[in-house]
Amino acid sequence: MYDVVIVGAGPAGISAGLYAKRSGLNVLVLYHGQSNLEKASKIDNYYGFTNGIDGETLYKTGIAQAKNLGIDVIEEEVTGITKLDTHFVIEANNEYSANAVILSTGNKKLRPEINGIAEFEGKGISYCAICDGFFYRGKNVTVIGNSKFALNEAKVLKNIASKVTILTNGETLQETSEFEVIKEKIRAIHGNGTVDSVEFSDGSVISTSGIFIALGEAGSADFAKRLGIILNGDNIAVDKNMQTNIPGVFACGDATGGLLQVSKAVYEGTLAGLSAINYIKNK
Ligand SMILES: Cc1cc2nc3c(=O)[nH]c(=O)nc-3n(C[C@H](O)[C@H](O)[C@H](O)COP(=O)(O)OP(=O)(O)OC[C@H]3O[C@@H](n4cnc5c(N)ncnc54)[C@H](O)[C@@H]3O)c2cc1C
């Protein structure tokens, strides 16, 4: 059992980890997929680098610093977090238990470039199976994605919908699945007020009442919705100490919205780490 599991190894997650570890807590950082920091070719506005620094180097240096301090930093995709009475269970390749969780998975809402997606969001297009699956009881639904995250969403829907089909939109499904899979590229989503069908590039059409988008890894907002955490749009709502509305769950960095900058991620990571320390000490 870890004191704190941090999801995300960008400047927010690593900063939280440094403070938590240095206060004596047992800390695990899980990360998977690209950080926004890695995409930045040059950071010129962060303190302390005479000639700036490229994002990838800064990212890797942060991870090395955390490991050097004795923090467990493991590359595994987190696919779900469950709150039990006494602690949290974090689902990745392995399952981890923790007394507190810090969400620092950055800011992303991956929306595929498909005609009709924007038009039908909230009208048959959803980004969260556990939140909206209920509306599709006994209906045919589809999941767009090709990752473990997409399969997890399909599994949630299996118990609710009459049929679940995975649409990989031209990609290869990363794992074998019990679901029907259509690999053809998607040309458009159609409907009349709400979604009713998907058209593929070969001209074929299937009917569907609901489409769940599950691209890449689950992001902070996906975990947050499942845990019942309040969001501001796609961002996690936190108080001034980075505490969410669920005791023991903190969020920091791009995941909380606002200024999307390294300095803000470091500041919020610091606060989240300190808040997690207080929470564990009082528990
Ligand atoms: C092109 C570009 C240029 C930029 N330039 C600047 C600049 O000049 N100056 C500046 O201050 N800021 C800049 N930024 C912004 C800066 O990169 C971000 O504000 C900062 O990286 C946010 O840190 P973070 O820790 O919140 O998230 P990120 O750095 O995005 O880290 C997110 C972490 O979460 C992990 N993760 C995500 N999902 C999962 C999952 N399901 N399971 C496990 N791990 C997961 C990722 O692997 C990663 O480790 C730029 C961003 C971009 C995209």
The ligand as a Tripos MOL2 file, in Angstrom:
@<TRIPOS>MOLECULE
LIG
   53    58     1     0     0
SMALL
NO_CHARGES

@<TRIPOS>ATOM
      1 C1          3.9020   22.6670  -28.0720 C.3       1 LIG1
      2 C2          3.9040   23.1340  -26.6210 C.ar      1 LIG1
      3 C3          4.7570   24.1590  -26.2360 C.ar      1 LIG1
      4 C4          4.7610   24.6140  -24.8970 C.ar      1 LIG1
      5 N1          5.6070   25.6010  -24.5270 N.ar      1 LIG1
      6 C5          5.6560   26.0180  -23.2450 C.ar      1 LIG1
      7 C6          6.5710   27.0440  -22.8330 C.ar      1 LIG1
      8 O1          7.3210   27.5940  -23.6360 O.2       1 LIG1
      9 N2          6.5790   27.3930  -21.5130 N.ar      1 LIG1
     10 C7          5.7720   26.8160  -20.5890 C.ar      1 LIG1
     11 O2          5.8540   27.1530  -19.3990 O.2       1 LIG1
     12 N3          4.8780   25.8570  -20.9620 N.ar      1 LIG1
     13 C8          4.8050   25.4430  -22.2600 C.ar      1 LIG1
     14 N4          3.9060   24.4570  -22.6390 N.ar      1 LIG1
     15 C9          2.9570   23.9460  -21.6220 C.3       1 LIG1
     16 C10         3.5980   22.9140  -20.6690 C.3       1 LIG1
     17 O3          4.2030   21.9010  -21.4230 O.3       1 LIG1
     18 C11         2.5030   22.3390  -19.7620 C.3       1 LIG1
     19 O4          1.8420   23.4050  -19.0980 O.3       1 LIG1
     20 C12         3.0800   21.3780  -18.7110 C.3       1 LIG1
     21 O5          3.7680   20.3250  -19.3250 O.3       1 LIG1
     22 C13         1.9660   20.8410  -17.8240 C.3       1 LIG1
     23 O6          2.4980   19.9170  -16.9410 O.3       1 LIG1
     24 P1          1.5810   18.7360  -16.3310 P.3       1 LIG1
     25 O7          2.4810   17.9910  -15.4170 O.co2     1 LIG1
     26 O8          0.3150   19.3050  -15.8090 O.co2     1 LIG1
     27 O9          1.1560   17.8230  -17.5810 O.3       1 LIG1
     28 P2          2.0470   17.0790  -18.7070 P.3       1 LIG1
     29 O10         3.4070   17.6810  -18.8190 O.co2     1 LIG1
     30 O11         1.2000   17.0730  -19.9180 O.co2     1 LIG1
     31 O12         2.2030   15.6130  -18.1280 O.3       1 LIG1
     32 C14         1.1280   14.7090  -18.1120 C.3       1 LIG1
     33 C15         1.6120   13.3640  -17.5940 C.3       1 LIG1
     34 O13         0.5000   12.4830  -17.4310 O.3       1 LIG1
     35 C16         0.8130   11.2050  -17.9920 C.3       1 LIG1
     36 N5         -0.4460   10.5290  -18.3090 N.ar      1 LIG1
     37 C17        -1.5030   10.9970  -19.0290 C.ar      1 LIG1
     38 N6         -2.5110   10.0840  -19.0540 N.ar      1 LIG1
     39 C18        -2.0690    9.0180  -18.3130 C.ar      1 LIG1
     40 C19        -2.6440    7.7540  -17.9430 C.ar      1 LIG1
     41 N7         -3.8750    7.3930  -18.3120 N.pl3     1 LIG1
     42 N8         -1.9130    6.9080  -17.1860 N.ar      1 LIG1
     43 C20        -0.6510    7.2390  -16.7790 C.ar      1 LIG1
     44 N9         -0.0840    8.4380  -17.0930 N.ar      1 LIG1
     45 C21        -0.7750    9.2970  -17.8420 C.ar      1 LIG1
     46 C22         1.7400   11.5260  -19.1620 C.3       1 LIG1
     47 O14         2.5330   10.4210  -19.5220 O.3       1 LIG1
     48 C23         2.5900   12.6310  -18.5130 C.3       1 LIG1
     49 O15         3.6090   12.0290  -17.7350 O.3       1 LIG1
     50 C24         3.8830   24.0150  -23.9500 C.ar      1 LIG1
     51 C25         3.0320   22.9700  -24.3470 C.ar      1 LIG1
     52 C26         3.0230   22.5310  -25.6700 C.ar      1 LIG1
     53 C27         2.0890   21.4200  -26.0710 C.3       1 LIG1
@<TRIPOS>BOND
     1     1     2 1
     2     2     3 ar
     3     2    52 ar
     4     3     4 ar
     5     4     5 ar
     6     4    50 ar
     7     5     6 ar
     8     6     7 ar
     9     6    13 1
    10     7     8 2
    11     7     9 ar
    12     9    10 ar
    13    10    11 2
    14    10    12 ar
    15    12    13 ar
    16    13    14 ar
    17    14    15 1
    18    14    50 ar
    19    15    16 1
    20    16    17 1
    21    16    18 1
    22    18    19 1
    23    18    20 1
    24    20    21 1
    25    20    22 1
    26    22    23 1
    27    23    24 1
    28    24    25 2
    29    24    26 1
    30    24    27 1
    31    27    28 1
    32    28    29 2
    33    28    30 1
    34    28    31 1
    35    31    32 1
    36    32    33 1
    37    33    34 1
    38    33    48 1
    39    34    35 1
    40    35    36 1
    41    35    46 1
    42    36    37 ar
    43    36    45 ar
    44    37    38 ar
    45    38    39 ar
    46    39    40 ar
    47    39    45 ar
    48    40    41 1
    49    40    42 ar
    50    42    43 ar
    51    43    44 ar
    52    44    45 ar
    53    46    47 1
    54    46    48 1
    55    48    49 1
    56    50    51 ar
    57    51    52 ar
    58    52    53 1
@<TRIPOS>SUBSTRUCTURE
     1 LIG1         1 GROUP 0 **** ****
